[in-house]
Amino acid sequence: MTGLAYSWPLQQAVFDRLSTESAVTTQAQVFDAVPSSVAVDVDYITLGTEDAKMRPEGEICSVRFDIVVHSPAPGFARAKAIAAAVTSALDAAPLVIAGARLLNLRFERARAARGRGMERRRITLTYHALIAADG
């Protein structure tokens, strides 16, 4: 199997968790790709960059991925509250990954930055997952 065979089910599991967790969805919309119709004054979350690679010891895939919080708010408070809800949602219970087993999901870092235009604040959360073949 390749890393992509594991990364797609992981992305689906992360998206499903975030888009069904009320602590997240009451504060922000969740998108894989932002539709052109999204209002410019809304907080939202996107699934960001990803790096997936197979580990040399066998059928274990290492996936490092970003979740990005976008906010039009003038300060960081709202974006940080959303980021905290995302982290809590992913820590709450193990993700169910189709055809694979999540060995570990670890929060690595958060980077807060000023955005451009209507996106005044941006927080990038980086996670690392280890995934193995199911069975």
Backbone as ProteinMPNN parsed JSONL, in Angstrom:
{"seq_chain_A": "MTGLAYSWPLQQAVFDRLSTESAVTTQAQVFDAVPSSVAVDVDYITLGTEDAKMRPEGEICSVRFDIVVHSPAPGFARAKAIAAAVTSALDAAPLVIAGARLLNLRFERARAARGRGMERRRITLTYHALIAADG", "coords_chain_A": {"N_chain_A": [[0.832, -1.195, 0.0], [0.344, 2.301, -0.549], [1.232, 5.546, 0.844], [-0.838, 7.3, 0.211], [-3.039, 5.649, 0.101], [-3.665, 5.369, 2.736], [-3.884, 7.988, 3.63], [-6.147, 9.215, 2.493], [-8.48, 7.872, 3.677], [-7.937, 8.717, 6.31], [-8.179, 11.51, 6.074], [-10.913, 11.652, 5.462], [-11.986, 10.678, 7.883], [-11.119, 12.631, 9.726], [-12.388, 14.919, 8.68], [-15.092, 14.096, 8.924], [-15.281, 13.868, 11.739], [-14.797, 16.541, 12.598], [-16.851, 17.931, 11.273], [-19.12, 16.969, 12.459], [-19.032, 17.482, 15.102], [-20.429, 19.288, 17.584], [-19.315, 21.322, 19.179], [-17.445, 22.367, 17.513], [-18.822, 22.965, 15.087], [-20.706, 24.865, 15.878], [-19.251, 27.12, 16.037], [-17.804, 27.477, 13.695], [-17.689, 26.921, 10.122], [-16.981, 23.896, 8.318], [-14.742, 22.881, 5.863], [-13.533, 21.002, 3.068], [-12.721, 21.961, 0.67], [-13.027, 25.364, 0.109], [-16.1, 26.723, -0.734], [-17.048, 28.964, -3.386], [-19.172, 30.475, -2.675], [-19.091, 31.044, 0.018], [-19.585, 33.177, 2.794], [-17.828, 36.228, 3.365], [-17.494, 37.092, 5.915], [-17.402, 35.027, 7.765], [-16.359, 32.523, 10.11], [-14.239, 29.79, 9.431], [-13.054, 26.418, 8.834], [-10.451, 24.645, 7.277], [-9.122, 21.72, 5.673], [-5.749, 21.278, 5.499], [-2.404, 21.259, 4.166], [-0.594, 18.182, 3.583], [1.537, 15.463, 4.385], [2.396, 12.349, 3.535], [3.9, 9.251, 4.201], [5.291, 6.009, 3.797], [6.51, 3.966, 6.408], [9.706, 2.453, 7.011], [9.598, 0.052, 8.45], [7.488, -1.56, 7.718], [3.999, -2.083, 7.031], [3.137, 0.523, 7.923], [1.985, 3.768, 8.014], [3.035, 7.095, 8.053], [1.59, 10.125, 8.664], [1.585, 13.514, 8.35], [-0.318, 16.308, 8.934], [-2.203, 19.336, 8.291], [-4.636, 21.418, 9.842], [-6.572, 24.175, 9.255], [-7.612, 27.159, 10.723], [-9.642, 29.793, 9.864], [-10.355, 33.197, 10.217], [-12.367, 36.156, 10.236], [-12.256, 37.884, 12.297], [-11.06, 40.686, 14.264], [-9.214, 40.192, 16.309], [-7.317, 37.538, 17.966], [-8.825, 35.915, 19.645], [-11.328, 34.609, 18.948], [-10.536, 32.853, 16.867], [-8.698, 31.281, 18.252], [-10.361, 30.043, 20.116], [-11.882, 28.44, 18.424], [-9.836, 26.821, 17.391], [-9.132, 25.479, 19.741], [-11.466, 23.995, 20.137], [-11.349, 22.309, 17.911], [-9.036, 20.813, 18.518], [-9.886, 19.562, 20.895], [-11.994, 18.018, 19.855], [-10.626, 16.197, 18.227], [-9.104, 14.916, 20.11], [-10.974, 13.654, 21.669], [-11.964, 10.989, 21.15], [-10.744, 7.955, 19.639], [-10.19, 8.128, 16.119], [-12.18, 6.641, 13.579], [-11.026, 4.827, 10.998], [-11.509, 3.925, 7.737], [-10.736, 0.716, 6.642], [-8.295, 0.689, 7.908], [-6.148, 1.091, 10.805], [-5.856, 3.348, 13.416], [-2.943, 4.093, 14.932], [-1.732, 6.066, 16.413], [-2.409, 9.445, 17.185], [-1.269, 12.603, 17.236], [-1.073, 15.877, 18.469], [0.992, 18.377, 17.202], [1.787, 21.115, 16.865], [0.804, 24.604, 16.961], [0.303, 27.381, 14.901], [-0.11, 30.745, 14.878], [-1.187, 33.437, 12.877], [-1.361, 36.61, 11.219], [-3.826, 37.199, 8.806], [-4.662, 37.825, 5.318], [-6.51, 40.388, 3.672], [-9.976, 39.814, 4.032], [-9.637, 37.636, 5.645], [-8.588, 37.86, 8.567], [-7.301, 36.595, 10.676], [-5.418, 33.606, 11.16], [-4.975, 30.299, 12.061], [-2.853, 27.618, 12.118], [-3.002, 24.283, 12.685], [-1.002, 21.563, 13.401], [-0.827, 18.116, 12.984], [0.197, 14.733, 13.71], [-0.094, 11.513, 12.488], [-0.075, 7.975, 12.925], [-0.667, 5.178, 11.039], [-1.924, 1.922, 10.456], [-2.345, -1.051, 8.46], [-5.558, -2.556, 8.491], [-6.251, -5.267, 10.574]], "CA_chain_A": [[0.0, 0.0, 0.0], [1.059, 3.577, -0.54], [0.776, 6.495, 1.846], [-2.121, 7.881, -0.193], [-4.097, 4.695, 0.434], [-4.012, 5.616, 4.135], [-4.162, 9.397, 3.913], [-7.512, 9.568, 2.12], [-9.404, 7.503, 4.761], [-7.667, 9.579, 7.461], [-8.792, 12.811, 5.784], [-12.359, 11.483, 5.61], [-12.291, 10.537, 9.312], [-10.923, 13.944, 10.354], [-13.475, 15.778, 8.209], [-16.333, 13.64, 9.557], [-15.265, 14.221, 13.163], [-14.935, 17.991, 12.773], [-18.13, 18.431, 10.754], [-20.232, 16.462, 13.27], [-18.786, 17.862, 16.497], [-21.163, 20.545, 17.778], [-18.431, 22.363, 19.731], [-16.752, 22.949, 16.355], [-19.747, 23.503, 14.079], [-21.419, 26.051, 16.366], [-18.337, 28.261, 15.938], [-17.204, 27.632, 12.363], [-18.028, 25.951, 9.085], [-15.863, 22.995, 8.025], [-14.655, 22.631, 4.425], [-12.352, 20.403, 2.456], [-12.403, 23.058, -0.254], [-13.948, 26.465, 0.406], [-16.923, 27.082, -1.89], [-16.984, 30.387, -3.735], [-20.334, 31.153, -2.1], [-18.952, 31.269, 1.458], [-19.594, 34.594, 3.177], [-16.489, 36.699, 3.737], [-17.444, 37.427, 7.336], [-17.671, 33.814, 8.524], [-15.222, 31.713, 10.534], [-14.295, 28.454, 8.844], [-11.916, 25.512, 8.998], [-10.138, 23.853, 6.089], [-8.078, 20.715, 5.784], [-4.617, 21.892, 4.81], [-1.385, 20.435, 3.53], [-0.406, 16.847, 4.144], [2.716, 14.722, 3.946], [2.209, 10.946, 3.906], [4.967, 8.367, 3.725], [5.352, 4.691, 4.416], [7.679, 3.778, 7.264], [10.48, 1.31, 6.531], [9.377, -1.187, 9.195], [6.358, -2.352, 7.235], [2.749, -1.456, 6.605], [2.762, 1.645, 8.788], [2.061, 5.038, 7.295], [3.186, 8.305, 8.853], [0.913, 11.233, 7.983], [1.608, 14.812, 9.022], [-1.319, 17.105, 8.225], [-2.61, 20.608, 8.884], [-6.014, 21.894, 9.874], [-6.402, 25.626, 9.302], [-8.742, 27.966, 11.182], [-9.659, 31.102, 9.199], [-11.311, 34.066, 10.904], [-12.365, 37.57, 9.876], [-12.258, 38.674, 13.538], [-9.885, 41.548, 14.377], [-8.254, 39.646, 17.275], [-7.111, 36.093, 17.894], [-9.64, 35.173, 20.616], [-12.298, 33.723, 18.297], [-9.803, 31.803, 16.151], [-8.11, 30.373, 19.243], [-11.455, 29.241, 20.675], [-12.194, 27.431, 17.409], [-8.702, 25.888, 17.379], [-9.253, 24.646, 20.944], [-12.563, 23.051, 19.889], [-10.823, 21.316, 16.967], [-8.128, 19.944, 19.266], [-10.707, 18.737, 21.793], [-12.744, 17.054, 19.047], [-9.733, 15.134, 17.764], [-8.621, 14.199, 21.295], [-12.1, 13.066, 22.392], [-12.041, 9.539, 20.957], [-9.983, 7.559, 18.447], [-10.865, 8.227, 14.826], [-12.441, 5.388, 12.88], [-10.47, 4.981, 9.654], [-11.941, 2.809, 6.9], [-9.698, -0.169, 6.125], [-7.011, 0.888, 8.584], [-6.178, 1.263, 12.254], [-5.094, 4.497, 13.888], [-2.047, 3.706, 16.018], [-1.431, 7.238, 17.228], [-2.697, 10.769, 16.634], [-0.619, 13.527, 18.164], [-0.993, 17.294, 18.141], [2.395, 18.79, 17.212], [1.998, 22.543, 17.091], [-0.147, 25.576, 16.414], [0.957, 28.614, 14.476], [-1.081, 31.819, 14.664], [-0.647, 34.482, 12.002], [-2.313, 37.558, 10.656], [-4.181, 36.832, 7.446], [-4.741, 38.893, 4.327], [-7.874, 40.737, 3.27], [-11.028, 39.535, 5.009], [-9.149, 36.62, 6.573], [-7.694, 38.638, 9.43], [-6.535, 35.701, 11.544], [-5.283, 32.238, 10.669], [-4.238, 29.409, 12.959], [-2.566, 26.334, 11.499], [-2.77, 23.212, 13.651], [-0.308, 20.45, 12.759], [-0.986, 16.819, 13.647], [0.937, 13.601, 13.157], [-0.813, 10.256, 12.687], [0.501, 6.708, 12.487], [-1.782, 4.343, 10.611], [-1.522, 0.589, 10.003], [-3.379, -1.813, 7.768], [-6.522, -3.184, 9.396], [-6.192, -6.729, 10.662]], "C_chain_A": [[0.871, 1.251, 0.0], [0.505, 4.475, 0.562], [-0.577, 7.099, 1.505], [-3.288, 6.955, 0.118], [-4.549, 4.864, 1.88], [-4.455, 7.061, 4.369], [-5.589, 9.793, 3.551], [-8.522, 9.125, 3.186], [-9.185, 8.335, 6.027], [-8.326, 10.94, 7.257], [-10.31, 12.737, 5.946], [-12.755, 11.419, 7.085], [-12.159, 11.873, 10.042], [-12.068, 14.881, 9.959], [-14.797, 15.401, 8.876], [-16.391, 14.044, 11.023], [-15.515, 15.719, 13.353], [-16.312, 18.494, 12.347], [-19.338, 17.895, 11.521], [-20.087, 16.818, 14.749], [-19.397, 19.24, 16.747], [-20.296, 21.661, 18.364], [-17.642, 23.059, 18.626], [-17.754, 23.665, 15.455], [-20.584, 24.678, 14.567], [-20.558, 27.305, 16.247], [-17.838, 28.525, 14.521], [-17.764, 26.598, 11.398], [-16.782, 25.133, 8.773], [-15.889, 22.671, 6.536], [-13.402, 21.834, 4.091], [-11.817, 21.421, 1.452], [-13.452, 24.138, -0.029], [-14.769, 26.792, -0.837], [-16.865, 28.584, -2.155], [-18.129, 31.172, -3.103], [-20.202, 31.437, -0.605], [-18.884, 32.772, 1.746], [-18.211, 35.01, 3.659], [-16.367, 36.99, 5.225], [-17.713, 36.22, 8.241], [-16.362, 33.13, 8.929], [-15.352, 30.345, 9.879], [-12.973, 27.722, 9.04], [-11.709, 24.795, 7.678], [-9.105, 22.791, 6.445], [-6.93, 21.202, 4.915], [-3.667, 20.893, 4.192], [-1.184, 19.13, 4.292], [0.857, 16.234, 3.565], [2.563, 13.297, 4.45], [3.357, 10.122, 3.352], [4.926, 7.059, 4.491], [6.616, 4.599, 5.247], [8.393, 2.503, 6.847], [10.175, -0.005, 7.245], [8.14, -1.962, 8.766], [5.168, -1.514, 6.854], [2.261, -0.396, 7.589], [2.992, 2.932, 8.005], [2.128, 6.185, 8.296], [2.565, 9.456, 8.06], [0.982, 12.476, 8.867], [0.653, 15.708, 8.234], [-1.688, 18.347, 9.018], [-4.12, 20.777, 8.821], [-5.9, 23.398, 10.094], [-7.711, 26.298, 9.713], [-8.598, 29.348, 10.544], [-10.708, 31.961, 9.894], [-11.21, 35.512, 10.413], [-12.295, 38.476, 11.106], [-10.979, 39.5, 13.655], [-8.828, 41.038, 15.364], [-8.166, 38.135, 17.15], [-8.069, 35.285, 18.759], [-10.585, 34.173, 19.954], [-11.598, 32.567, 17.592], [-9.2, 30.799, 17.127], [-9.173, 29.508, 19.909], [-11.849, 28.126, 19.707], [-11.084, 26.383, 17.365], [-8.757, 24.955, 18.585], [-10.361, 23.61, 20.77], [-12.135, 21.953, 18.923], [-9.945, 20.315, 17.705], [-8.903, 19.024, 20.201], [-11.471, 17.664, 21.021], [-11.864, 15.896, 18.597], [-9.157, 14.324, 18.921], [-9.713, 13.367, 21.961], [-12.151, 11.54, 22.314], [-11.246, 9.188, 19.71], [-10.826, 7.693, 17.175], [-11.065, 6.833, 14.253], [-12.025, 5.595, 11.433], [-10.814, 3.742, 8.837], [-10.745, 2.015, 6.384], [-8.355, -0.045, 6.805], [-7.239, 1.064, 10.085], [-5.314, 2.45, 12.625], [-4.258, 4.057, 15.08], [-1.804, 4.865, 16.97], [-1.839, 8.494, 16.464], [-2.196, 11.769, 17.656], [-0.653, 14.951, 17.613], [0.472, 17.697, 18.237], [2.586, 20.265, 17.515], [0.845, 23.36, 16.519], [0.642, 26.823, 16.046], [-0.117, 29.647, 14.143], [-0.425, 32.913, 13.827], [-1.76, 35.435, 11.596], [-2.561, 37.152, 9.207], [-4.158, 38.035, 6.527], [-6.202, 39.16, 3.997], [-8.875, 40.478, 4.38], [-10.625, 38.438, 5.99], [-8.124, 37.301, 7.477], [-6.806, 37.764, 10.3], [-6.547, 34.295, 10.977], [-4.477, 31.46, 11.698], [-4.092, 28.067, 12.265], [-2.199, 25.337, 12.588], [-2.125, 22.049, 12.915], [-0.432, 19.204, 13.631], [-0.116, 15.778, 12.958], [0.174, 12.33, 13.501], [0.035, 9.087, 12.212], [-0.659, 5.763, 12.232], [-1.232, 3.008, 10.115], [-2.686, -0.059, 9.265], [-4.286, -2.481, 8.796], [-6.325, -4.695, 9.371], [-4.893, -7.284, 10.85]], "O_chain_A": [[1.998, 1.24, 0.496], [-0.549, 4.201, 1.136], [-1.377, 7.38, 2.398], [-4.4, 7.418, 0.371], [-5.688, 4.54, 2.216], [-5.309, 7.319, 5.217], [-6.185, 10.626, 4.234], [-9.362, 9.935, 3.577], [-10.142, 8.629, 6.744], [-8.963, 11.463, 8.171], [-10.923, 13.65, 6.5], [-13.741, 12.032, 7.492], [-12.995, 12.207, 10.882], [-12.645, 15.556, 10.812], [-15.536, 16.271, 9.338], [-17.426, 14.51, 11.501], [-16.346, 16.116, 14.171], [-16.875, 19.382, 12.987], [-20.465, 18.318, 11.264], [-20.953, 16.476, 15.554], [-18.939, 20.238, 16.191], [-20.528, 22.833, 18.068], [-17.221, 24.205, 18.784], [-17.562, 24.829, 15.103], [-21.123, 25.422, 13.748], [-21.066, 28.422, 16.343], [-17.489, 29.656, 14.181], [-18.248, 25.542, 11.805], [-15.66, 25.611, 8.942], [-16.913, 22.243, 6.003], [-12.361, 21.969, 4.735], [-10.619, 21.698, 1.399], [-14.646, 23.842, 0.018], [-14.203, 27.105, -1.885], [-16.654, 29.375, -1.235], [-18.063, 32.398, -3.006], [-21.113, 32.015, -0.013], [-18.219, 33.528, 1.038], [-17.507, 34.222, 4.291], [-15.258, 37.12, 5.742], [-18.2, 36.381, 9.36], [-15.381, 33.157, 8.185], [-16.453, 29.803, 9.782], [-11.941, 28.311, 9.361], [-12.672, 24.383, 7.031], [-8.326, 22.943, 7.385], [-7.118, 21.501, 3.736], [-4.071, 19.817, 3.751], [-1.547, 18.996, 5.461], [1.2, 16.459, 2.404], [2.595, 13.057, 5.657], [3.743, 10.267, 2.192], [4.573, 7.012, 5.669], [7.67, 5.091, 4.844], [7.751, 1.565, 6.377], [10.461, -1.074, 6.706], [7.785, -2.946, 9.416], [5.308, -0.375, 6.408], [1.111, -0.423, 8.029], [4.053, 3.145, 7.418], [1.368, 6.229, 9.263], [2.965, 9.727, 6.928], [0.492, 12.475, 9.996], [0.79, 15.853, 7.019], [-1.513, 18.41, 10.235], [-4.781, 20.339, 7.879], [-5.211, 23.845, 11.011], [-8.768, 26.045, 9.135], [-7.556, 29.992, 10.671], [-11.826, 31.505, 10.133], [-10.114, 36.029, 10.201], [-12.276, 39.7, 10.974], [-9.923, 39.066, 13.196], [-7.662, 41.417, 15.26], [-8.854, 37.527, 16.33], [-8.12, 34.063, 18.618], [-10.637, 33.012, 20.359], [-12.028, 31.42, 17.712], [-9.193, 29.598, 16.856], [-8.907, 28.35, 20.233], [-12.116, 26.999, 20.126], [-11.365, 25.186, 17.308], [-8.46, 23.767, 18.461], [-10.214, 22.469, 21.208], [-12.515, 20.795, 19.094], [-10.096, 19.105, 17.532], [-8.605, 17.833, 20.286], [-11.582, 16.528, 21.481], [-12.304, 14.746, 18.585], [-8.763, 13.172, 18.736], [-9.407, 12.464, 22.74], [-12.362, 10.879, 23.33], [-11.086, 10.023, 18.82], [-12.022, 7.402, 17.172], [-10.221, 5.953, 14.421], [-12.591, 6.428, 10.725], [-10.445, 2.63, 9.212], [-9.844, 2.577, 5.761], [-7.369, -0.612, 6.333], [-8.372, 1.17, 10.555], [-4.166, 2.547, 12.193], [-4.803, 3.689, 16.121], [-1.686, 4.674, 18.18], [-1.64, 8.592, 15.253], [-2.645, 11.781, 18.802], [-0.312, 15.198, 16.456], [1.132, 17.4, 19.233], [3.441, 20.632, 18.321], [0.04, 22.881, 15.721], [1.528, 27.259, 16.78], [-0.93, 29.445, 13.24], [0.735, 33.267, 14.039], [-2.942, 35.094, 11.631], [-1.632, 36.806, 8.476], [-3.7, 39.117, 6.897], [-7.03, 38.251, 4.041], [-8.66, 40.869, 5.528], [-11.219, 38.326, 7.062], [-6.93, 37.31, 7.176], [-5.683, 38.147, 10.626], [-7.534, 33.845, 10.396], [-3.424, 31.912, 12.149], [-5.082, 27.451, 11.87], [-1.223, 25.518, 13.315], [-2.654, 21.595, 11.9], [-0.179, 19.232, 14.836], [0.254, 15.919, 11.793], [-0.164, 12.095, 14.661], [0.768, 9.192, 11.228], [-1.521, 5.569, 13.088], [-0.205, 2.965, 9.437], [-3.844, 0.328, 9.422], [-3.823, -2.919, 9.849], [-6.244, -5.316, 8.312], [-4.748, -8.503, 10.935]]}, "name": "protein", "num_of_chains": 1, "seq": "MTGLAYSWPLQQAVFDRLSTESAVTTQAQVFDAVPSSVAVDVDYITLGTEDAKMRPEGEICSVRFDIVVHSPAPGFARAKAIAAAVTSALDAAPLVIAGARLLNLRFERARAARGRGMERRRITLTYHALIAADG"}
